[in-house]
Amino acid sequence: MRTVLVLLVLVVIAAGVFYRQETTKQEVGGDLVLFGNVDIRQIVLAFDANGRVTELAVDEGDTVRAGQSLGQLDMRTLELQAKQAEAEVEVQRQTVLRLKNGTRPEEIDMAQSQVVSAKAEVERALKEYRRVATLQETSTGTVTVQEVESARRDLIAAEAREDESESALRLAEIGPRIEEMAGAKAQLNAAEARVALLRHQIAQGKLLAPQDAVVRSRLLEPGDMASPQRPAFTLALTEPKWVRVYLSEPDLGRVQPGAPVRVTTDSHPDDPLSGSVGYISSVAEFTPKTVQTEELRTSLVYEARIVVKDGANVLRLGQPVTVTVSSEATQ
């Protein structure tokens, strides 16, 4: 009888030890279940320029792609200014080209002809001056002093015109100065910069989607006055989708960044989505009221973000989900 009792006690102890080991193994190695919501990340989008809205191409609930045009402002005034500035650029470009090509051969020939004409005029004035001067010296009262002085002034004027024509010929042969060419190029650059500025301002009249998103709110209508301080749309980002969950302190050691997870919803409980742990906060906070946990709401938790692959667009922003971290990932 003692032997039987001893054997029974040993069996009970062994069974207790085995049950304890199995229970501990299940608690440590079991899947970790977390609860959270699909995070809402949004962009408040406004025009970069001031003006009147002429067109809004999307409405609430529409899906938009990166670079897609969402709206347009009235840019007719800037368009006219840009055309005027482009004409000024063309004028200045022709000026630079003229200076670069230098003096035409026809202009040099004309300058040479003017020099020849000026020399002939000097010779004529010199002969006339000598004639009246000789007559004054050899004759009495035939040529007055005033006539001699007038001939001398005509000679001086002819010589001055000869010098002027020769200087004009030299300038025509040398061509434009370096400073003139540099100044013309600088004016051309300034005109081109003005055109670029106007074109940039015109481009700011078109509102483009920065990323793939869904339109949550349309805050303006055609005819409204827009400005950079007045939002036109609120866009909700859909790629990638994040799920915000919270970890209690005992679970911190069971989850690592990059760990694979399964995400399920109440509407698709048998069709989980794959994802991974993207971020775990290093700072504790009090549990938000919207989080469902078995702990007290005043306990400290750590925020974690789950990056979800949702190619079929099953998840909706703000939707409650269940995140399951497999036992292999928690070990």
Secondary structure, 3 states (H helix, E strand, C coil): CHHHHHHHHHHHHHHHHHHHHHHHHHHHHCCEEEEEEECCCEEEECCCCCEEEEEECCCCCCEECCCCEEEEECCHHHHHHHHHHHHHHHHHHHHHHHHHHCCCHHHHHHHHHHHHHHHHHHHHHHHHHHHHHHHHHHCCCCCCHHHHHHHHHHHHHHHHHHHHHHHHHHHHHHCCCHHHHHHHHHHHHHHHHHHHHHHHHHHCCEEECCCCEEEEEECCCCCCEEECCECCEEEEECCCEEEEEEEEHHHHHHCCCCCEEEEECCCCCCCCEEEEEEEECCCCEECCCCCCCCCCCCCEEEEEEEEECCCCCCCCCCCEEEEEECHHHHC
